[in-house]
Amino acid sequence: MTGSHDDLVLAERRGQVLILTFNRPTKLNAWTDELEDRYFDLLDAAEDDPDVRALVVTGAGRGFCAGSDLTHLQTVGDLTEPPDRRPRDVPLRLRKPLIGAVNGVAAGLGMVEALYCDVRFAAPAARFTTAFAQRGLIAEYGISWLLPRLIGASRAADLLMSSRMVDAEEALRIGLVDHLIVDGNVLDAAVSYAQQLATRCSPTSMSVIKRQLQTDADGTYTDSVSRAEGLMFDAFRGEDLVEGVQSHLDKRTPTFPSLPARSSHVPVRNV
């Protein structure tokens, strides 16, 4: 990978938190295949780095991500078959917490990337638009699955069909974002939150909880309870429970073990 490709997404460590920054500020961080490759490569590397326990993604300059680069969209009509790209659910498959620090516009694919985050922080300048219908496109990259689960079916239909712009306050009110940072820096707030997860919460617990949230979204309450009983039995026999209880009694920060690399990962009970 060339140096210029490395610059498309910057990586910075703050303790056990990895900050990834989309870095095409003059284009409002518009998405390209090269930027996608760099971002997904960094996510894959973080997945297997025991020193990374949480991630934050943001954008350089005034935007989070303005969606697909329009220069690229002008040529896609010449394609004779869908491009051979890696699956776009790399962020969703991440076992570690992924926190969004939405500093400006998140449009189209940029909005999808924000929705892939587990928790979203927004600056007052944050703006959201699905954009697809106004570009002659459809609801891409799983947003028609993600959006109704966050804000409800009719609100999702509104945002997808109209492509209207949603400001930060409305985004908070309808559930597109979880925290609106009016006083202070949105990136610092997101990193502080991620650091709390990294230092105080069990990586294994968070990983299992993420899978529970994805699996149980389309299941029944009874199935969720049944799966949870098996997972809780596994947790009862785990070293994290011992450390979690003892650290609380000792009034100290817990020292939970890191997640194993995927190649050596022995999965816990399926959910």
C-alpha positions as a LaTeX table, in Angstrom:
\begin{tabular}{lrrr}
\hline
Residue & $x$ (\AA) & $y$ (\AA) & $z$ (\AA) \\
\hline
Met1 & 0.00 & 0.00 & 0.00 \\
Thr2 & 1.45 & 3.37 & $-0.94$ \\
Gly3 & 2.06 & 6.23 & 1.40 \\
Ser4 & $-0.67$ & 8.27 & $-0.21$ \\
His5 & $-3.16$ & 5.49 & 0.50 \\
Asp6 & $-1.98$ & 5.39 & 4.11 \\
Asp7 & $-2.84$ & 9.08 & 4.41 \\
Leu8 & $-6.46$ & 8.49 & 3.38 \\
Val9 & $-7.31$ & 7.27 & 6.88 \\
Leu10 & $-5.09$ & 8.35 & 9.75 \\
Ala11 & $-4.51$ & 6.13 & 12.80 \\
Glu12 & $-3.67$ & 7.49 & 16.23 \\
Arg13 & $-3.40$ & 5.65 & 19.54 \\
Arg14 & $-4.56$ & 7.15 & 22.83 \\
Gly15 & $-3.86$ & 4.45 & 25.35 \\
Gln16 & $-6.02$ & 1.45 & 24.49 \\
Val17 & $-8.19$ & 3.47 & 22.12 \\
Leu18 & $-7.45$ & 3.65 & 18.39 \\
Ile19 & $-8.67$ & 6.79 & 16.58 \\
Leu20 & $-9.29$ & 6.44 & 12.84 \\
Thr21 & $-9.76$ & 9.67 & 10.87 \\
Phe22 & $-11.08$ & 9.83 & 7.32 \\
Asn23 & $-8.59$ & 12.22 & 5.76 \\
Arg24 & $-9.77$ & 13.85 & 2.54 \\
Pro25 & $-10.79$ & 17.16 & 4.13 \\
Thr26 & $-10.90$ & 19.16 & 0.90 \\
Lys27 & $-13.52$ & 16.67 & $-0.39$ \\
Leu28 & $-15.40$ & 16.44 & 2.93 \\
Asn29 & $-13.81$ & 12.97 & 3.21 \\
Ala30 & $-15.73$ & 11.62 & 0.22 \\
Trp31 & $-15.46$ & 7.84 & $-0.03$ \\
Thr32 & $-13.25$ & 6.07 & $-2.56$ \\
Asp33 & $-12.25$ & 2.43 & $-3.03$ \\
Glu34 & $-8.77$ & 3.32 & $-1.78$ \\
Leu35 & $-10.12$ & 4.98 & 1.36 \\
Glu36 & $-12.35$ & 1.96 & 1.97 \\
Asp37 & $-9.42$ & $-0.44$ & 1.64 \\
Arg38 & $-7.34$ & 1.59 & 4.08 \\
Tyr39 & $-10.19$ & 1.88 & 6.61 \\
Phe40 & $-11.11$ & $-1.80$ & 6.49 \\
Asp41 & $-7.46$ & $-2.84$ & 6.71 \\
Leu42 & $-7.08$ & $-0.75$ & 9.86 \\
Leu43 & $-10.23$ & $-2.26$ & 11.35 \\
Asp44 & $-8.96$ & $-5.76$ & 10.61 \\
Ala45 & $-5.60$ & $-4.98$ & 12.19 \\
Ala46 & $-7.24$ & $-3.49$ & 15.28 \\
Glu47 & $-9.42$ & $-6.56$ & 15.64 \\
Asp48 & $-6.35$ & $-8.71$ & 16.30 \\
Asp49 & $-4.30$ & $-6.15$ & 18.26 \\
Pro50 & $-4.57$ & $-7.03$ & 21.98 \\
Asp51 & $-3.55$ & $-3.49$ & 22.92 \\
Val52 & $-6.59$ & $-1.97$ & 21.16 \\
Arg53 & $-9.77$ & $-2.35$ & 23.19 \\
Ala54 & $-12.00$ & 0.30 & 21.61 \\
Leu55 & $-12.04$ & 2.39 & 18.42 \\
Val56 & $-13.26$ & 5.86 & 17.51 \\
Val57 & $-13.89$ & 6.97 & 13.92 \\
Thr58 & $-14.18$ & 10.61 & 12.84 \\
Gly59 & $-13.48$ & 12.90 & 9.89 \\
Ala60 & $-10.80$ & 15.49 & 9.23 \\
Gly61 & $-11.85$ & 19.08 & 8.68 \\
Arg62 & $-15.51$ & 20.10 & 8.38 \\
Gly63 & $-17.04$ & 16.76 & 7.38 \\
Phe64 & $-17.40$ & 13.23 & 8.66 \\
Cys65 & $-17.88$ & 11.69 & 5.22 \\
Ala66 & $-19.82$ & 13.20 & 2.31 \\
Gly67 & $-20.54$ & 9.80 & 0.77 \\
Ser68 & $-19.18$ & 8.33 & $-2.44$ \\
Asp69 & $-16.90$ & 10.57 & $-4.46$ \\
Leu70 & $-19.08$ & 11.97 & $-7.24$ \\
Thr71 & $-16.22$ & 11.59 & $-9.72$ \\
His72 & $-16.49$ & 7.85 & $-9.20$ \\
Leu73 & $-20.29$ & 7.89 & $-9.47$ \\
Gln74 & $-20.02$ & 9.50 & $-12.91$ \\
Thr75 & $-18.34$ & 6.35 & $-14.26$ \\
Val76 & $-20.24$ & 3.54 & $-12.54$ \\
Gly77 & $-22.77$ & 3.37 & $-15.40$ \\
Asp78 & $-20.00$ & 1.91 & $-17.56$ \\
Leu79 & $-19.72$ & $-1.19$ & $-15.35$ \\
Thr80 & $-20.92$ & $-4.43$ & $-16.94$ \\
Glu81 & $-21.15$ & $-6.33$ & $-13.63$ \\
Pro82 & $-20.94$ & $-5.50$ & $-9.91$ \\
Pro83 & $-17.38$ & $-4.75$ & $-8.80$ \\
Asp84 & $-15.55$ & $-7.45$ & $-6.86$ \\
Arg85 & $-15.12$ & $-5.78$ & $-3.47$ \\
Arg86 & $-14.82$ & $-7.20$ & 0.02 \\
Pro87 & $-18.06$ & $-7.33$ & 2.06 \\
Arg88 & $-19.02$ & $-3.93$ & 3.47 \\
Asp89 & $-19.96$ & $-5.33$ & 6.87 \\
Val90 & $-16.37$ & $-5.23$ & 8.17 \\
Pro91 & $-17.32$ & $-2.60$ & 10.81 \\
Leu92 & $-20.33$ & $-4.66$ & 11.90 \\
Arg93 & $-18.20$ & $-7.78$ & 12.38 \\
Leu94 & $-15.78$ & $-5.95$ & 14.68 \\
Arg95 & $-15.75$ & $-7.60$ & 18.13 \\
Lys96 & $-14.59$ & $-4.39$ & 19.81 \\
Pro97 & $-16.62$ & $-1.23$ & 20.46 \\
Leu98 & $-16.67$ & 1.19 & 17.52 \\
Ile99 & $-17.62$ & 4.73 & 18.52 \\
Gly100 & $-18.54$ & 7.41 & 15.99 \\
Ala101 & $-17.49$ & 11.04 & 16.48 \\
Val102 & $-19.58$ & 12.76 & 13.80 \\
Asn103 & $-18.04$ & 16.20 & 13.40 \\
Gly104 & $-19.86$ & 17.38 & 10.25 \\
Val105 & $-21.89$ & 16.12 & 7.31 \\
Ala106 & $-22.49$ & 12.37 & 7.04 \\
Ala107 & $-24.16$ & 11.71 & 3.69 \\
Gly108 & $-25.03$ & 8.57 & 1.77 \\
Leu109 & $-22.35$ & 5.98 & 2.38 \\
Gly110 & $-20.89$ & 8.32 & 5.00 \\
Met111 & $-24.15$ & 8.12 & 6.93 \\
Val112 & $-24.08$ & 4.33 & 6.61 \\
Glu113 & $-20.57$ & 4.25 & 8.09 \\
Ala114 & $-21.81$ & 6.35 & 11.01 \\
Leu115 & $-24.70$ & 3.92 & 11.54 \\
Tyr116 & $-22.26$ & 1.00 & 11.59 \\
Cys117 & $-20.86$ & 2.42 & 14.84 \\
Asp118 & $-22.12$ & 0.99 & 18.12 \\
Val119 & $-22.55$ & 4.43 & 19.70 \\
Arg120 & $-22.57$ & 7.83 & 17.98 \\
Phe121 & $-21.45$ & 11.21 & 19.34 \\
Ala122 & $-22.28$ & 14.33 & 17.33 \\
Ala123 & $-21.02$ & 17.88 & 17.21 \\
Pro124 & $-23.55$ & 20.72 & 16.70 \\
Ala125 & $-22.27$ & 20.95 & 13.11 \\
Ala126 & $-23.19$ & 17.33 & 12.37 \\
Arg127 & $-25.66$ & 16.81 & 9.54 \\
Phe128 & $-27.15$ & 13.60 & 8.17 \\
Thr129 & $-28.70$ & 12.77 & 4.81 \\
Thr130 & $-29.28$ & 9.43 & 3.12 \\
Ala131 & $-28.82$ & 11.25 & $-0.24$ \\
Phe132 & $-29.49$ & 8.13 & $-2.33$ \\
Ala133 & $-32.88$ & 9.05 & $-3.80$ \\
Gln134 & $-31.60$ & 12.48 & $-4.87$ \\
Arg135 & $-28.76$ & 10.80 & $-6.77$ \\
Gly136 & $-30.96$ & 8.26 & $-8.54$ \\
Leu137 & $-29.79$ & 5.45 & $-6.28$ \\
Ile138 & $-31.48$ & 3.01 & $-3.89$ \\
Ala139 & $-31.01$ & 2.36 & $-0.17$ \\
Glu140 & $-27.51$ & 0.90 & $-0.28$ \\
Tyr141 & $-25.13$ & $-1.01$ & 1.98 \\
Gly142 & $-27.74$ & $-2.33$ & 4.41 \\
Ile143 & $-29.12$ & 1.05 & 5.49 \\
Ser144 & $-32.67$ & $-0.21$ & 4.83 \\
Trp145 & $-31.97$ & $-2.83$ & 7.55 \\
Leu146 & $-30.10$ & $-0.55$ & 9.94 \\
Leu147 & $-32.16$ & 2.62 & 9.88 \\
Pro148 & $-35.62$ & 1.23 & 10.85 \\
Arg149 & $-34.04$ & $-0.52$ & 13.82 \\
Leu150 & $-32.65$ & 2.77 & 15.07 \\
Ile151 & $-35.46$ & 5.23 & 14.39 \\
Gly152 & $-38.53$ & 3.21 & 13.33 \\
Ala153 & $-40.00$ & 2.26 & 9.98 \\
Ser154 & $-41.85$ & 5.46 & 9.07 \\
Arg155 & $-38.99$ & 7.77 & 10.05 \\
Ala156 & $-36.62$ & 5.56 & 8.04 \\
Ala157 & $-38.96$ & 5.82 & 5.04 \\
Asp158 & $-39.02$ & 9.61 & 5.47 \\
Leu159 & $-35.24$ & 9.96 & 5.51 \\
Leu160 & $-34.63$ & 7.44 & 2.73 \\
Met161 & $-37.27$ & 8.70 & 0.29 \\
Ser162 & $-36.83$ & 12.43 & 0.85 \\
Ser163 & $-33.05$ & 12.49 & 1.38 \\
Arg164 & $-33.71$ & 15.56 & 3.50 \\
Met165 & $-30.99$ & 16.94 & 5.74 \\
Val166 & $-31.25$ & 16.18 & 9.47 \\
Asp167 & $-29.44$ & 18.51 & 11.84 \\
Ala168 & $-27.72$ & 17.43 & 15.05 \\
Glu169 & $-30.60$ & 18.28 & 17.38 \\
Glu170 & $-33.14$ & 16.31 & 15.34 \\
Ala171 & $-30.65$ & 13.46 & 15.02 \\
Leu172 & $-30.46$ & 13.26 & 18.81 \\
Arg173 & $-34.23$ & 13.51 & 19.22 \\
Ile174 & $-35.05$ & 10.68 & 16.80 \\
Gly175 & $-32.19$ & 8.39 & 17.84 \\
Leu176 & $-29.71$ & 8.74 & 14.99 \\
Val177 & $-27.09$ & 9.81 & 17.54 \\
Asp178 & $-26.75$ & 9.07 & 21.23 \\
His179 & $-24.79$ & 12.06 & 22.54 \\
Leu180 & $-24.80$ & 15.66 & 21.30 \\
Ile181 & $-21.69$ & 17.50 & 22.50 \\
Val182 & $-22.69$ & 21.15 & 22.73 \\
Asp183 & $-19.86$ & 22.19 & 25.05 \\
Gly184 & $-16.48$ & 20.72 & 24.21 \\
Asn185 & $-14.88$ & 18.75 & 21.41 \\
Val186 & $-16.84$ & 15.83 & 19.97 \\
Leu187 & $-13.73$ & 13.74 & 19.33 \\
Asp188 & $-12.44$ & 14.22 & 22.87 \\
Ala189 & $-15.85$ & 13.26 & 24.25 \\
Ala190 & $-16.02$ & 10.12 & 22.12 \\
Val191 & $-12.46$ & 9.14 & 23.05 \\
Ser192 & $-13.17$ & 9.68 & 26.75 \\
Tyr193 & $-16.19$ & 7.39 & 26.47 \\
Ala194 & $-14.15$ & 4.78 & 24.56 \\
Gln195 & $-11.42$ & 4.94 & 27.21 \\
Gln196 & $-13.98$ & 4.17 & 29.89 \\
Leu197 & $-15.04$ & 1.08 & 27.93 \\
Ala198 & $-11.41$ & 0.08 & 27.37 \\
Thr199 & $-10.36$ & 0.36 & 31.00 \\
Arg200 & $-13.48$ & $-0.63$ & 32.96 \\
Cys201 & $-15.38$ & $-3.16$ & 30.84 \\
Ser202 & $-14.57$ & $-6.75$ & 29.94 \\
Pro203 & $-13.57$ & $-7.08$ & 26.27 \\
Thr204 & $-15.13$ & $-10.54$ & 26.21 \\
Ser205 & $-18.38$ & $-9.27$ & 27.72 \\
Met206 & $-18.62$ & $-6.41$ & 25.23 \\
Ser207 & $-17.90$ & $-8.75$ & 22.33 \\
Val208 & $-20.63$ & $-11.18$ & 23.38 \\
Ile209 & $-23.09$ & $-8.33$ & 24.04 \\
Lys210 & $-22.48$ & $-6.97$ & 20.53 \\
Arg211 & $-23.33$ & $-10.37$ & 19.04 \\
Gln212 & $-26.40$ & $-10.64$ & 21.25 \\
Leu213 & $-27.68$ & $-7.27$ & 20.03 \\
Gln214 & $-27.26$ & $-8.30$ & 16.41 \\
Thr215 & $-28.70$ & $-11.79$ & 16.81 \\
Asp216 & $-31.61$ & $-10.91$ & 19.07 \\
Ala217 & $-32.81$ & $-7.98$ & 16.95 \\
Asp218 & $-34.92$ & $-10.28$ & 14.75 \\
Gly219 & $-35.68$ & $-13.01$ & 17.26 \\
Thr220 & $-38.25$ & $-13.53$ & 19.97 \\
Tyr221 & $-37.96$ & $-12.61$ & 23.62 \\
Thr222 & $-38.08$ & $-16.31$ & 24.56 \\
Asp223 & $-35.21$ & $-17.15$ & 22.21 \\
Ser224 & $-33.18$ & $-14.24$ & 23.58 \\
Val225 & $-33.65$ & $-15.41$ & 27.16 \\
Ser226 & $-32.79$ & $-18.98$ & 26.23 \\
Arg227 & $-29.56$ & $-17.98$ & 24.49 \\
Ala228 & $-28.65$ & $-15.65$ & 27.34 \\
Glu229 & $-28.96$ & $-18.45$ & 29.88 \\
Gly230 & $-26.32$ & $-20.46$ & 28.05 \\
Leu231 & $-24.06$ & $-17.44$ & 27.61 \\
Met232 & $-24.43$ & $-16.51$ & 31.27 \\
Phe233 & $-23.40$ & $-20.03$ & 32.27 \\
Asp234 & $-20.24$ & $-19.58$ & 30.20 \\
Ala235 & $-19.63$ & $-16.24$ & 31.91 \\
Phe236 & $-20.03$ & $-17.83$ & 35.36 \\
Arg237 & $-17.07$ & $-20.08$ & 34.58 \\
Gly238 & $-14.91$ & $-17.29$ & 33.10 \\
Glu239 & $-12.01$ & $-15.46$ & 34.68 \\
Asp240 & $-13.58$ & $-12.10$ & 33.88 \\
Leu241 & $-16.33$ & $-12.62$ & 36.45 \\
Val242 & $-13.77$ & $-13.30$ & 39.16 \\
Glu243 & $-11.83$ & $-10.16$ & 38.27 \\
Gly244 & $-14.96$ & $-8.05$ & 37.83 \\
Val245 & $-16.27$ & $-8.92$ & 41.30 \\
Gln246 & $-12.91$ & $-8.72$ & 43.07 \\
Ser247 & $-11.94$ & $-5.37$ & 41.53 \\
His248 & $-15.28$ & $-3.93$ & 42.64 \\
Leu249 & $-14.74$ & $-5.20$ & 46.20 \\
Asp250 & $-11.17$ & $-3.85$ & 46.14 \\
Lys251 & $-12.38$ & $-0.49$ & 44.75 \\
Arg252 & $-9.81$ & $-0.63$ & 41.93 \\
Thr253 & $-9.78$ & $-0.61$ & 38.13 \\
Pro254 & $-10.24$ & $-4.15$ & 36.77 \\
Thr255 & $-7.55$ & $-5.88$ & 34.74 \\
Phe256 & $-9.55$ & $-7.89$ & 32.24 \\
Pro257 & $-7.69$ & $-9.99$ & 29.64 \\
Ser258 & $-7.67$ & $-8.85$ & 26.01 \\
Leu259 & $-9.60$ & $-10.65$ & 23.31 \\
Pro260 & $-7.58$ & $-13.38$ & 21.59 \\
Ala261 & $-6.67$ & $-12.94$ & 17.95 \\
Arg262 & $-9.32$ & $-14.38$ & 15.65 \\
Ser263 & $-6.96$ & $-17.12$ & 14.43 \\
Ser264 & $-6.64$ & $-18.40$ & 18.00 \\
His265 & $-10.14$ & $-17.45$ & 19.09 \\
Val266 & $-12.17$ & $-20.27$ & 20.57 \\
Pro267 & $-15.73$ & $-19.02$ & 20.19 \\
Val268 & $-18.06$ & $-18.99$ & 23.14 \\
Arg269 & $-21.53$ & $-20.46$ & 22.81 \\
Asn270 & $-23.23$ & $-19.41$ & 19.56 \\
Val271 & $-25.93$ & $-16.75$ & 19.78 \\
\hline
\end{tabular}
